[in-house]
């Protein structure tokens, strides 16, 4: 497979991954909204925090290092037999981790009340079994991923997720008393569908004409099992040591990624009900960041990386490109700041109503509204940090990136300590405040770097952090009106009064948008010319390429058709060519027409190539 084909396949895979993530988030969102009507928040907390933490920890620690090593340059090497042998070590490694983690989850962690949340012990075993089932599909997953089987990944994960949702909904409605058995069975169905889809595909694919055409390194089903080849070692030692190196990194990455859940699980700073509410609020808030801010960050990181020369001073770069990068950075900062401020202002007044619609009194009666209000403020910091770090990582040198990774490690460790302390004092709000402190420190580092980066130029992109004063006034008035509207209309609980509250918010939001359009003309022009036409340009470019291909693929014309067309050309009609009329007038005047078909030529009819004089 050539590099262009790899790039095209990787781009397609990335697009499908984004669609899958969106689909999974939407399905999880709808599934949580449905199950909250039938189960308790304590049950949601045990499932979404404790049991899913067991599942993700077991799967991640067992396979992540093998994936990264076997999909790297060494892993995609010539001897796939050794790679498959190494991949089959994932399952025994998973069994070892499963025994360790199940013992921890059974005996070291505080078990929930068996009367309110029954079947905890068998649920832990079933979640471990589901994780081991998914690990059985890992050799097939790596083979499919290395050879860009995009359709297989999309179909398998989609069917597995849909099956999980269907099982959950049916069992929650028909037998809600089963408790943790419902979610354990749904997780087992998810893992089983993944394994079944991959196994069925390779059973049909291996030995087919398509496999031979693609030169697939495996030809029979038995070749997918571990085996030894004569005069070759069982494992590639270099690849094995690379896997061990990745394992040490993945262990730290897992702790930092799931830090909040580990703190909640091992230190008991929140009860199971608060854990469930916090997990739901966290999922709701992260959807905004993933759907709005993450695409902006990923797209413009590529832009900054291409326009700016990494690690070079501003004075030694093309000034027009530096000015362009500064203008884009200023507009992006202003855009995400405005979106974050709007979410903060309206999120404060509409958190109670949103949670009541989404989860009923289960979410709106307790600490849920306070958590969502704090998370609305956290979204503003997420927005600013995404754009500033997007620029910083594109402009930093390799040495600066390595130093910043150490800074990130220190910040992550301090976040874990701060989250434990704040949560112990303030409950679930403490987690969000710890996130805010961590994000504020990262933003400060990025702002200092950007200020120093443009210090020797006339560019001031950090002015994008300061919207127009009229926008601040509009947001302040909207905050007052919506807060008063919530206290007057929303607390009563009547749907008519709630509609009035929503109408007040809609009018205020319209006023803020109009104010932005009237005052932030530069930003509006940037959004109109750069962000909105992005996908339409891609569509037009694709259509133009298709048109060119269609023009190239003309139907074949035979020689006899050309002769017949020549004989029938203008037959029976009067010639009306302007050249023919000029030639007729020249003949009547007794002159030679200035044509390349004339027999008598003086050589002066064309100015491009005059004939040389004869010797």
TAWO-V793734 format. One record per pair of residues at least 6 apart in sequence whose C-alpha atoms are under 7 Angstrom apart, sorted by the first residue. I is the first residue (numbers start at 1). J is the second residue. Records with the same first field share a line. If there is no record, write none. Layout:
I=J, J
//
This chain:
9=148
13=150
16=154
31=165
33=358, 359
35=172
36=359
37=359
38=172, 176
41=273, 276, 277, 362
42=272, 273, 276
43=117
44=276
45=272, 273, 275, 276
46=272
48=276
49=261, 275
50=265
51=124, 127
53=261
55=127, 128, 131
58=94, 97, 98, 131
59=131
61=250, 251
62=90, 93, 94
63=90
64=250
65=243, 246, 247, 250
66=87, 243
67=142
69=75, 239, 242, 243
70=76, 83
71=146
74=239
75=83, 239
80=217
82=234, 235, 236
84=139, 224, 226
85=226, 227, 234, 235
86=235
87=139
88=139, 226
90=135
91=132, 135, 136
94=132
98=128
102=124, 125
106=121
109=266
117=179
118=179
119=180, 181
120=180
123=180, 181, 184
126=184
127=184, 187
130=187, 188, 191
133=191, 192
134=191, 194, 195
137=195, 198
140=198
156=194, 197
157=194
160=190, 193, 194
161=190
163=189, 190
164=186, 187, 189, 190
167=186
168=182, 183, 186
171=182
172=182
203=221
205=211
206=219, 220, 221
207=219, 220
228=234
256=412
259=416
263=420
264=270
269=423, 424
270=427
274=428
277=363, 368
278=428
281=371, 372
285=375
289=379
293=383
297=386, 387, 390
301=390, 391, 394
304=325, 391, 394
305=394, 395
307=321
308=322, 395
309=395
310=394, 395, 396, 397
311=395, 396, 397
314=453, 454
323=459
326=459, 461
327=461
329=461
330=461, 462, 463, 464
331=464, 523, 526
333=384, 387, 464, 465
334=464, 465, 467
336=383, 384
337=380, 383, 384, 465
340=379, 380, 383
341=380
343=376
344=376, 377, 380
345=475, 479
347=373, 376
348=373
349=482, 483, 486
351=369, 372, 373
352=364, 369
355=363, 364
356=363, 364
371=429
374=432
375=432
378=436
381=436, 439, 440
382=439
385=439, 442, 443
388=443, 446, 447
389=446
392=446
411=438
415=434, 438
418=434
419=430, 431, 434
422=430, 431, 434
423=429, 430, 431
468=519
470=515
471=512, 515, 516
474=512
475=512
478=508
482=504, 505
485=501
486=501
489=497, 498, 501
490=497, 498, 501
517=524
583=593
586=592, 593
594=605
603=610, 611
604=610
//
